């Protein structure tokens, strides 16, 4: 009976340790995913600003083309 109790206690200790390890690793995974998401969000914001800048440049160039066309007619 003593051996069974020792084995059972060892299994419970192992299971508890494994469970705590999994909780910590899941939290770390969550933090890594959150960091990746924040990084991607910043990159997306920068790209959207770049696209906005390029669209403004295209709009100015189109306006310039329209002015030149009107001047030729």
VODRENVO-806136 format. One line per 8 residues: number of its first residue (from 1); their letters; for each residue y, z, x of N, C-alpha, C. Coordinates in nm, 3 decimals. Example, Ala and Ser with C-alpha at 12.3 -4.5 7.8 and 13.67 -1.06 7.14 Angstrom:
% VODRENVO-806136
1) as) -0.569,0.780,1.319,-0.450,0.780,1.230,-0.330,0.780,1.320 ~ -0.225,0.708,1.285,-0.106,0.714,1.367,0.003,0.787,1.290
This chain:
% VODRENVO-806136
1) xxxxxxxx) -0.119,0.000,0.082,0.000,0.000,0.000,0.125,0.000,0.087 ~ 0.119,0.071,0.198,0.233,0.078,0.289,0.267,-0.060,0.344 ~ 0.166,-0.140,0.376,0.189,-0.273,0.430,0.255,-0.362,0.325 ~ 0.210,-0.351,0.202,0.269,-0.431,0.095,0.416,-0.395,0.076 ~ 0.447,-0.266,0.081,0.585,-0.220,0.066,0.672,-0.271,0.181 ~ 0.619,-0.269,0.302,0.693,-0.318,0.419,0.718,-0.467,0.408 ~ 0.616,-0.540,0.365,0.630,-0.685,0.350,0.731,-0.715,0.240 ~ 0.723,-0.642,0.130,0.816,-0.663,0.020,0.960,-0.633,0.063
9) xxxxxxxx) 0.979,-0.524,0.135,1.114,-0.491,0.185,1.165,-0.598,0.281 ~ 1.076,-0.649,0.366,1.115,-0.754,0.460,1.155,-0.880,0.385 ~ 1.079,-0.915,0.282,1.112,-1.033,0.202,1.245,-1.016,0.129 ~ 1.266,-0.897,0.074,1.392,-0.871,0.005,1.510,-0.878,0.103 ~ 1.492,-0.821,0.221,1.598,-0.826,0.323,1.626,-0.969,0.364 ~ 1.520,-1.046,0.385,1.536,-1.187,0.423,1.608,-1.264,0.313 ~ 1.564,-1.244,0.189,1.624,-1.315,0.076,1.772,-1.278,0.061 ~ 1.803,-1.151,0.077,1.942,-1.106,0.067,2.026,-1.167,0.178
17) xxxxxxxx) 1.974,-1.164,0.301,2.045,-1.224,0.414,2.065,-1.373,0.394 ~ 1.963,-1.440,0.346,1.973,-1.584,0.323,2.076,-1.614,0.214 ~ 2.075,-1.533,0.108,2.170,-1.552,-0.001,2.314,-1.533,0.048 ~ 2.337,-1.429,0.127,2.471,-1.405,0.182,2.511,-1.519,0.275 ~ 2.417,-1.566,0.357,2.444,-1.679,0.447,2.484,-1.802,0.367 ~ 2.410,-1.829,0.259,2.440,-1.946,0.175,2.578,-1.933,0.110 ~ 2.611,-1.813,0.064,2.742,-1.793,0.004,2.853,-1.821,0.105 ~ 2.836,-1.771,0.227,2.938,-1.793,0.330,2.946,-1.940,0.367
25) xxxxxxxx) 2.832,-2.006,0.381,2.835,-2.147,0.420,2.891,-2.233,0.306 ~ 2.862,-2.196,0.182,2.920,-2.269,0.069,3.072,-2.252,0.066 ~ 3.118,-2.130,0.099,3.263,-2.106,0.103,3.325,-2.189,0.214 ~ 3.260,-2.195,0.331,3.311,-2.276,0.441,3.312,-2.423,0.402 ~ 3.207,-2.468,0.334,3.202,-2.607,0.289,3.316,-2.634,0.192 ~ 3.341,-2.538,0.105,3.450,-2.552,0.009,3.583,-2.564,0.083 ~ 3.602,-2.480,0.186,3.726,-2.485,0.263,3.740,-2.619,0.335 ~ 3.629,-2.669,0.393,3.634,-2.798,0.461,3.668,-2.909,0.361
33) xxxxxxxx) 3.606,-2.904,0.244,3.634,-3.005,0.143,3.779,-2.997,0.096 ~ 3.827,-2.874,0.082,3.966,-2.855,0.040,4.061,-2.909,0.147 ~ 4.030,-2.884,0.275,4.112,-2.937,0.384,4.110,-3.089,0.384 ~ 3.991,-3.147,0.365,3.980,-3.293,0.360,4.061,-3.350,0.243 ~ 4.054,-3.283,0.130,4.128,-3.328,0.012,4.279,-3.321,0.037 ~ 4.324,-3.212,0.099,4.466,-3.199,0.130,4.511,-3.306,0.229 ~ 4.427,-3.333,0.329,4.459,-3.436,0.428,4.467,-3.573,0.360 ~ 4.371,-3.601,0.274,4.370,-3.730,0.203,4.491,-3.741,0.111
41) xxxxxxxx) 4.530,-3.630,0.048,4.646,-3.630,-0.040,4.773,-3.660,0.040 ~ 4.786,-3.602,0.159,4.903,-3.629,0.243,4.905,-3.775,0.287 ~ 4.788,-3.828,0.325,4.781,-3.969,0.365,4.818,-4.060,0.249 ~ 4.769,-4.027,0.131,4.801,-4.107,0.012,4.951,-4.103,-0.017 ~ 5.012,-3.987,-0.003,5.156,-3.974,-0.024,5.232,-4.060,0.077 ~ 5.190,-4.054,0.205,5.256,-4.135,0.308,5.241,-4.283,0.279 ~ 5.120,-4.324,0.239,5.097,-4.465,0.207,5.180,-4.509,0.087 ~ 5.192,-4.423,-0.013,5.271,-4.459,-0.131,5.418,-4.474,-0.093
49) xxxxxxxx) 5.467,-4.389,-0.003,5.605,-4.403,0.044,5.623,-4.532,0.122 ~ 5.524,-4.566,0.203,5.530,-4.691,0.279,5.530,-4.812,0.185 ~ 5.445,-4.807,0.082,5.441,-4.915,-0.017,5.575,-4.925,-0.090 ~ 5.632,-4.812,-0.125,5.762,-4.811,-0.193,5.869,-4.874,-0.103 ~ 5.866,-4.840,0.025,5.962,-4.897,0.120,5.944,-5.048,0.132 ~ 5.818,-5.092,0.141,5.792,-5.236,0.150,5.830,-5.309,0.022 ~ 5.806,-5.248,-0.092,5.847,-5.310,-0.219,5.999,-5.325,-0.227 ~ 6.071,-5.224,-0.179,6.218,-5.235,-0.176,6.262,-5.347,-0.084
57) xxxxxxxx) 6.195,-5.360,0.028,6.228,-5.467,0.123,6.201,-5.604,0.060 ~ 6.088,-5.616,-0.008,6.054,-5.742,-0.076,6.157,-5.773,-0.184 ~ 6.198,-5.671,-0.259,6.298,-5.690,-0.364,6.430,-5.740,-0.303 ~ 6.472,-5.681,-0.192,6.596,-5.725,-0.126,6.583,-5.869,-0.076 ~ 6.466,-5.901,-0.019,6.445,-6.039,0.029,6.445,-6.138,-0.087 ~ 6.383,-6.102,-0.197,6.384,-6.190,-0.316,6.525,-6.208,-0.369 ~ 6.604,-6.101,-0.369,6.744,-6.113,-0.411,6.821,-6.206,-0.318 ~ 6.795,-6.194,-0.189,6.860,-6.281,-0.091,6.820,-6.427,-0.113
65) xxxxxxxx) 6.692,-6.450,-0.141,6.643,-6.587,-0.168,6.711,-6.642,-0.293 ~ 6.721,-6.559,-0.398,6.789,-6.604,-0.521,6.935,-6.640,-0.495 ~ 7.003,-6.559,-0.414,7.143,-6.589,-0.380,7.153,-6.721,-0.305 ~ 7.061,-6.743,-0.211,7.063,-6.868,-0.135,7.036,-6.987,-0.225 ~ 6.941,-6.971,-0.319,6.910,-7.081,-0.412,7.031,-7.113,-0.500 ~ 7.098,-7.011,-0.548,7.216,-7.033,-0.633,7.329,-7.098,-0.553 ~ 7.339,-7.064,-0.428,7.442,-7.122,-0.343,7.417,-7.268,-0.315 ~ 7.290,-7.308,-0.313,7.256,-7.447,-0.285,7.279,-7.534,-0.407
73) x) 7.268,-7.477,-0.527,7.277,-7.559,-0.649,7.415,-7.591,-0.687
